[in-house]
């Protein structure tokens, strides 16, 4: 289990700067759009979206493509033990920890073309455009394709960025079990596709100066405001649990109803309670996985694992939901005569990104953007525990995400990449001014 730990930050009253290069910077929207759709071909069958799960064959192919693109740009390229791809580009002063741009190329099983891939491909477009325009930052730049952000194939999610932030370990990430109830592990499957490398795994081994990420909004604030982009100020709280109920085997047709220890029935009650709890406590909840045993058509289910998440905008509300559901799980098990095991795998209290990094994005958005907040976790919610971090949101049609219907217009994607590039240039200027003692 990893729990989010937030450092205490001392932020200057005016801790941002506008780069003179930012106003001149441009990106190639056609090339970005073509790459988004070109890489979408590496997918299992999907009705218009992308199904590319961590460490599957399609993930290997898009990773290979990414490697070719960054090496062609002159990157110092590495892969670490959790499969994360790291593409480092020189700055004028390579003694400075690099400014990172990062997201993920894996998707959920019913994914779209933008959630994750836009963040990596948009950052790639920033680097290409900088090279074409002979723009070189003082600090080095690094583009990171983080492994298993979605947690769709291997649980828990944020598989590599949480290791980098010191919230987990390489060994724990490798041991992440497949969500299809098989014995496959993330480490084993990464090895199978040739993506267990010797690159740096932890922040202490490879420090960065900041982290910036583009993502589709997954909500409708930008759409309602008529804005293509936004700066993300923070996130709502999130907790993931898994509970395993233990009962007895028995014949589903012949054993009397009285005295059965049916773990699937207990799980069904839990799922109903979860939904009611979300409404009562003004939060959110979703059951994301059920694994029931033994297989067969005439077996009472003697072991059932349920994975679920809780979300709330306020820390007290998230903690209250957690305590309430823990008590209800104990009650359900006790009433049915079951044993149970309960683990809280991930706990991310609500929080804010760094104000100085947000300011760099806000200035890059100008009047085309508004402030927003994210309702879910990202690799940036891990890097923000270490360094100034901010996110760029891109407008999403109807707020749909994790669906083949997910869509962001070509012009909005281009605007998001442009904002990302300008924000990185602004942050580079900020580092320069701090080094010169201009920020107190």
Legacy VTK file of the C-alpha trace (Angstrom):
# vtk DataFile Version 3.0
C-alpha trace
ASCII
DATASET POLYDATA
POINTS 440 float
0.000 0.000 0.000
1.223 3.486 -0.645
-0.164 6.618 0.950
0.320 10.060 -0.497
2.804 12.137 1.463
2.947 15.842 0.679
5.962 18.004 1.471
5.595 21.506 2.863
6.345 24.067 0.186
7.491 27.644 0.644
6.363 29.509 -2.468
7.501 33.001 -3.352
4.788 35.626 -3.577
5.621 36.165 -7.240
7.194 32.838 -8.185
6.674 32.747 -11.918
8.229 34.216 -14.988
7.295 34.646 -18.607
9.858 33.423 -21.094
10.580 35.757 -24.025
10.736 32.621 -26.172
7.197 31.559 -25.246
5.500 34.264 -27.312
7.320 33.096 -30.449
6.946 29.342 -29.908
4.746 27.370 -32.324
3.872 23.716 -32.804
2.823 21.644 -35.812
-0.818 20.711 -35.162
-1.069 18.553 -38.283
1.869 16.413 -37.245
0.521 16.051 -33.718
-2.896 14.994 -34.999
-1.392 12.495 -37.433
0.713 10.915 -34.687
-2.267 10.590 -32.349
-4.160 8.630 -34.975
-1.142 6.741 -36.303
-0.298 5.330 -32.869
-3.956 4.448 -32.269
-3.538 1.580 -34.742
-1.639 -0.355 -32.075
-4.731 -1.583 -30.321
-6.796 -4.667 -29.725
-10.126 -4.537 -31.599
-12.030 -1.428 -30.536
-15.055 0.421 -31.959
-13.124 3.594 -32.721
-11.008 3.860 -29.588
-7.813 2.258 -28.323
-7.363 -0.871 -26.221
-3.657 -0.969 -25.366
-2.993 -2.494 -21.973
0.274 -2.292 -20.101
2.931 -4.702 -21.420
0.759 -6.308 -24.090
1.957 -6.650 -27.690
0.351 -3.373 -28.736
2.069 -1.601 -25.859
5.376 -3.025 -27.083
4.768 -1.667 -30.590
3.879 1.855 -29.442
6.885 1.818 -27.088
9.130 0.809 -29.988
7.695 3.716 -32.006
8.338 6.124 -29.130
11.946 4.921 -28.854
12.543 5.492 -32.573
11.083 9.010 -32.437
13.103 10.264 -29.479
16.373 8.699 -30.639
15.864 10.400 -34.015
15.654 13.704 -32.096
18.980 13.004 -30.382
17.764 11.817 -26.977
19.854 10.039 -24.393
17.364 7.174 -24.122
16.903 4.703 -21.268
14.325 2.253 -19.927
14.118 1.605 -16.197
13.205 -1.553 -14.295
9.490 -0.745 -14.263
9.480 -0.221 -18.029
9.301 3.559 -18.005
10.901 5.154 -21.064
13.121 8.159 -20.356
14.284 10.439 -23.179
16.759 13.096 -22.006
17.712 16.143 -24.084
20.632 18.460 -23.349
20.169 22.013 -22.151
22.687 24.826 -22.020
23.522 23.798 -18.450
23.277 20.049 -17.907
24.136 20.390 -14.224
20.509 21.457 -13.671
18.029 18.618 -13.081
15.888 18.340 -16.220
12.392 19.732 -16.627
10.113 16.775 -17.298
7.136 16.366 -19.568
5.344 13.068 -19.075
2.227 10.956 -19.311
1.407 7.425 -20.471
0.774 5.452 -23.651
-1.191 2.630 -22.015
-5.009 2.800 -22.037
-7.909 1.125 -20.312
-9.708 -1.800 -21.935
-12.340 0.527 -23.392
-10.103 3.512 -23.974
-10.021 6.453 -26.326
-7.237 7.946 -28.412
-6.438 10.858 -26.123
-6.333 9.845 -22.448
-2.633 9.282 -21.880
-1.307 9.281 -25.450
-2.007 13.003 -25.923
0.315 13.768 -23.008
3.226 11.813 -24.482
2.697 12.668 -28.147
1.965 16.315 -27.360
5.247 16.545 -25.439
7.051 14.861 -28.330
5.638 17.542 -30.634
6.943 20.227 -28.264
10.451 18.768 -28.506
10.315 18.458 -32.282
9.118 22.028 -32.655
11.778 23.363 -30.311
14.455 21.640 -32.364
13.045 23.015 -35.629
12.902 26.526 -34.175
16.407 26.249 -32.675
15.033 26.780 -29.175
17.270 25.393 -26.458
16.389 25.686 -22.806
18.915 26.409 -20.096
17.845 23.299 -18.185
17.823 19.902 -19.897
14.430 18.495 -20.869
13.178 14.961 -20.402
10.165 13.214 -21.907
8.817 10.309 -19.849
6.406 7.567 -20.885
5.308 6.283 -17.476
4.367 2.595 -17.192
0.945 1.316 -16.070
-0.625 4.636 -15.179
-4.097 3.241 -15.774
-3.794 0.087 -13.696
-6.138 -1.540 -16.199
-4.135 -4.730 -16.583
-2.069 -4.684 -13.387
-3.178 -3.301 -10.024
-2.359 -0.913 -8.434
-2.419 1.975 -10.874
0.318 4.639 -11.245
2.592 1.619 -11.401
5.874 3.359 -12.225
5.416 6.965 -11.129
4.574 5.855 -7.577
7.888 3.978 -7.487
9.725 7.052 -8.756
8.106 9.157 -6.020
9.151 6.677 -3.326
5.589 5.574 -2.587
6.318 1.998 -3.698
9.239 -0.181 -4.816
10.393 -1.813 -8.021
9.793 -5.198 -6.426
6.207 -4.332 -5.504
5.536 -2.967 -8.984
6.903 -6.129 -10.598
4.666 -8.209 -8.342
1.498 -6.344 -9.395
-1.069 -9.027 -10.254
-3.085 -9.102 -13.443
-6.644 -7.858 -13.052
-7.956 -10.765 -15.166
-7.482 -13.069 -12.169
-4.592 -14.915 -13.808
-1.146 -15.391 -12.271
0.532 -12.955 -14.663
2.552 -10.130 -13.130
3.628 -6.766 -14.484
7.303 -7.609 -14.092
6.933 -10.874 -15.965
4.991 -9.329 -18.827
7.373 -6.371 -19.142
10.240 -8.847 -19.404
8.344 -10.746 -22.082
8.147 -7.671 -24.317
11.724 -6.624 -23.538
10.981 -3.596 -21.387
12.779 -4.205 -18.108
15.777 -1.910 -18.321
18.616 -0.621 -16.166
17.660 3.069 -16.167
16.973 5.065 -12.985
13.886 4.105 -10.986
13.700 6.580 -8.117
13.766 10.350 -7.778
17.005 10.195 -5.785
18.665 8.393 -8.702
17.298 10.771 -11.346
16.026 14.064 -9.903
13.992 16.439 -12.041
13.334 20.160 -11.560
9.627 20.023 -12.394
6.981 17.994 -14.186
4.331 19.113 -16.681
1.587 16.949 -18.214
-1.170 17.457 -20.810
-4.386 15.519 -20.284
-7.920 15.559 -21.585
-10.152 17.177 -18.997
-12.544 14.227 -18.389
-15.141 16.794 -17.348
-17.121 19.620 -18.956
-15.834 22.809 -17.302
-13.819 23.859 -20.359
-16.588 22.899 -22.756
-19.173 24.933 -20.832
-16.831 27.917 -20.676
-16.021 27.699 -24.396
-12.299 27.354 -23.640
-9.919 24.932 -25.376
-7.450 24.617 -22.497
-7.106 25.067 -18.774
-4.650 24.982 -15.896
-5.230 22.323 -13.250
-5.071 23.599 -9.698
-5.458 20.298 -7.865
-7.304 17.010 -7.458
-10.047 15.399 -5.413
-9.200 12.722 -2.858
-9.099 9.062 -3.876
-8.773 5.760 -2.026
-8.619 2.236 -3.464
-9.462 -0.805 -1.336
-9.517 -4.513 -1.937
-11.469 -6.886 0.278
-11.418 -10.685 0.148
-14.338 -12.559 1.708
-13.776 -16.202 2.751
-16.637 -18.682 3.145
-17.335 -22.341 2.414
-17.551 -24.454 -0.709
-20.826 -26.222 -1.380
-23.270 -27.398 -4.028
-25.218 -24.447 -5.390
-28.316 -26.593 -6.061
-28.559 -28.817 -3.005
-27.136 -27.031 0.051
-29.913 -25.485 2.184
-30.071 -21.707 2.059
-29.818 -21.457 5.821
-26.162 -21.631 6.870
-24.590 -20.943 3.485
-21.399 -18.871 3.583
-21.675 -17.341 0.130
-18.996 -14.718 -0.458
-20.460 -13.494 -3.744
-23.742 -12.677 -2.013
-21.774 -10.686 0.585
-19.974 -8.868 -2.226
-23.263 -7.965 -3.862
-24.429 -6.437 -0.581
-21.170 -4.498 -0.314
-21.573 -3.056 -3.823
-25.092 -1.868 -2.987
-23.861 -0.290 0.240
-21.047 1.474 -1.609
-23.411 3.198 -4.006
-25.687 4.301 -1.172
-22.704 5.599 0.796
-21.565 7.825 -2.083
-24.961 9.519 -2.265
-25.223 9.903 1.501
-21.751 11.426 1.921
-21.657 13.540 -1.253
-18.770 11.543 -2.700
-18.131 9.052 -5.474
-17.512 5.324 -5.548
-17.066 2.581 -8.109
-16.510 -1.144 -7.869
-13.770 -1.792 -10.395
-13.198 -5.531 -10.088
-14.710 -8.786 -8.820
-12.858 -12.119 -8.717
-14.955 -15.039 -7.508
-14.077 -18.720 -6.862
-14.469 -21.590 -7.498
-15.300 -21.557 -11.193
-18.222 -23.675 -12.328
-21.985 -23.628 -12.739
-22.946 -25.411 -9.504
-20.582 -23.998 -6.906
-21.273 -21.741 -3.961
-18.656 -19.012 -4.173
-16.360 -19.538 -1.208
-13.857 -16.791 -1.995
-14.554 -13.411 -3.583
-12.265 -10.430 -4.008
-13.772 -6.990 -4.575
-11.740 -3.944 -5.613
-13.355 -0.531 -5.225
-12.451 3.127 -5.021
-13.801 6.050 -3.020
-13.515 9.684 -4.089
-14.301 12.916 -2.295
-13.385 16.581 -2.781
-12.665 17.051 0.922
-10.139 15.155 3.050
-12.590 14.763 5.939
-15.224 13.402 3.587
-12.795 10.851 2.128
-11.715 9.677 5.562
-15.346 9.490 6.677
-16.290 7.355 3.687
-13.350 5.062 4.394
-14.245 4.528 8.038
-17.899 3.978 7.191
-17.221 1.331 4.553
-14.650 -0.452 6.718
-17.304 -0.769 9.446
-19.905 -1.981 6.964
-17.568 -4.630 5.559
-16.996 -5.993 9.064
-20.764 -5.974 9.658
-21.566 -7.764 6.377
-18.961 -10.431 7.093
-20.131 -10.893 10.670
-23.798 -11.256 9.736
-22.956 -13.895 7.144
-20.373 -15.751 9.187
-17.507 -14.927 6.836
-13.866 -14.146 7.383
-12.369 -11.252 5.443
-9.135 -9.474 4.615
-9.170 -5.755 3.877
-6.350 -3.659 2.418
-6.185 0.004 1.509
-3.885 -0.107 -1.517
-3.828 3.577 -2.453
-4.733 6.694 -0.503
-4.473 10.125 -2.122
-5.985 12.927 -0.034
-7.191 15.943 -2.034
-4.499 18.489 -2.719
-3.111 21.247 -4.909
-0.300 21.353 -7.416
2.568 23.806 -6.902
1.546 27.425 -7.360
4.721 28.372 -9.242
4.202 25.597 -11.789
0.492 26.394 -12.108
1.408 30.015 -12.812
3.645 28.912 -15.677
0.700 27.050 -17.240
-1.793 29.817 -16.502
0.419 32.382 -18.184
0.829 30.048 -21.177
-2.962 29.644 -21.483
-3.676 33.351 -21.436
-7.309 34.204 -22.154
-7.837 30.859 -23.887
-7.921 28.990 -20.585
-9.629 28.747 -17.213
-8.797 27.102 -13.891
-9.967 23.538 -13.341
-9.464 20.554 -11.042
-8.999 16.899 -11.835
-11.276 14.210 -10.478
-8.760 11.376 -10.720
-5.118 10.436 -10.285
-2.326 11.018 -12.797
1.414 10.478 -12.862
1.589 14.164 -11.937
-0.082 13.422 -8.592
3.039 11.397 -7.831
5.699 13.797 -9.119
4.104 16.669 -7.192
5.274 14.989 -3.973
8.821 15.752 -5.090
8.966 18.791 -7.367
6.895 21.656 -8.785
4.245 20.020 -10.951
1.314 21.273 -12.986
-1.087 19.982 -15.612
-2.598 21.342 -18.809
-6.185 20.326 -19.528
-7.550 20.011 -23.052
-11.280 20.286 -23.723
-13.074 16.930 -24.036
-16.360 16.538 -25.903
-19.151 15.952 -23.359
-16.469 15.191 -20.762
-16.345 11.563 -21.922
-13.256 9.544 -21.023
-12.277 5.875 -20.782
-14.537 5.210 -23.738
-14.103 4.831 -27.503
-16.341 7.933 -27.694
-13.635 10.030 -26.006
-12.828 12.984 -28.270
-10.852 16.220 -28.340
-10.738 18.342 -31.487
-7.565 18.729 -33.514
-7.327 22.456 -32.741
-7.751 21.859 -29.002
-5.037 19.190 -28.949
-2.713 21.589 -30.763
-3.530 24.360 -28.284
-2.764 21.994 -25.403
0.657 21.124 -26.829
1.372 24.792 -27.421
0.502 25.615 -23.807
2.700 22.754 -22.605
5.676 24.061 -24.541
5.160 27.639 -23.369
4.734 26.476 -19.755
8.030 24.584 -19.900
9.765 27.644 -21.359
8.244 29.770 -18.589
9.456 27.342 -15.956
12.938 27.319 -17.475
12.924 31.122 -17.239
11.816 30.853 -13.612
14.740 28.545 -12.804
17.080 30.988 -14.530
15.776 33.936 -12.525
15.957 31.984 -9.268
19.561 31.061 -10.005
20.272 34.751 -10.530
18.680 35.576 -7.177
15.739 37.447 -8.667
13.140 35.477 -6.661
13.168 35.554 -2.888
LINES 1 441
440 0 1 2 3 4 5 6 7 8 9 10 11 12 13 14 15 16 17 18 19 20 21 22 23 24 25 26 27 28 29 30 31 32 33 34 35 36 37 38 39 40 41 42 43 44 45 46 47 48 49 50 51 52 53 54 55 56 57 58 59 60 61 62 63 64 65 66 67 68 69 70 71 72 73 74 75 76 77 78 79 80 81 82 83 84 85 86 87 88 89 90 91 92 93 94 95 96 97 98 99 100 101 102 103 104 105 106 107 108 109 110 111 112 113 114 115 116 117 118 119 120 121 122 123 124 125 126 127 128 129 130 131 132 133 134 135 136 137 138 139 140 141 142 143 144 145 146 147 148 149 150 151 152 153 154 155 156 157 158 159 160 161 162 163 164 165 166 167 168 169 170 171 172 173 174 175 176 177 178 179 180 181 182 183 184 185 186 187 188 189 190 191 192 193 194 195 196 197 198 199 200 201 202 203 204 205 206 207 208 209 210 211 212 213 214 215 216 217 218 219 220 221 222 223 224 225 226 227 228 229 230 231 232 233 234 235 236 237 238 239 240 241 242 243 244 245 246 247 248 249 250 251 252 253 254 255 256 257 258 259 260 261 262 263 264 265 266 267 268 269 270 271 272 273 274 275 276 277 278 279 280 281 282 283 284 285 286 287 288 289 290 291 292 293 294 295 296 297 298 299 300 301 302 303 304 305 306 307 308 309 310 311 312 313 314 315 316 317 318 319 320 321 322 323 324 325 326 327 328 329 330 331 332 333 334 335 336 337 338 339 340 341 342 343 344 345 346 347 348 349 350 351 352 353 354 355 356 357 358 359 360 361 362 363 364 365 366 367 368 369 370 371 372 373 374 375 376 377 378 379 380 381 382 383 384 385 386 387 388 389 390 391 392 393 394 395 396 397 398 399 400 401 402 403 404 405 406 407 408 409 410 411 412 413 414 415 416 417 418 419 420 421 422 423 424 425 426 427 428 429 430 431 432 433 434 435 436 437 438 439
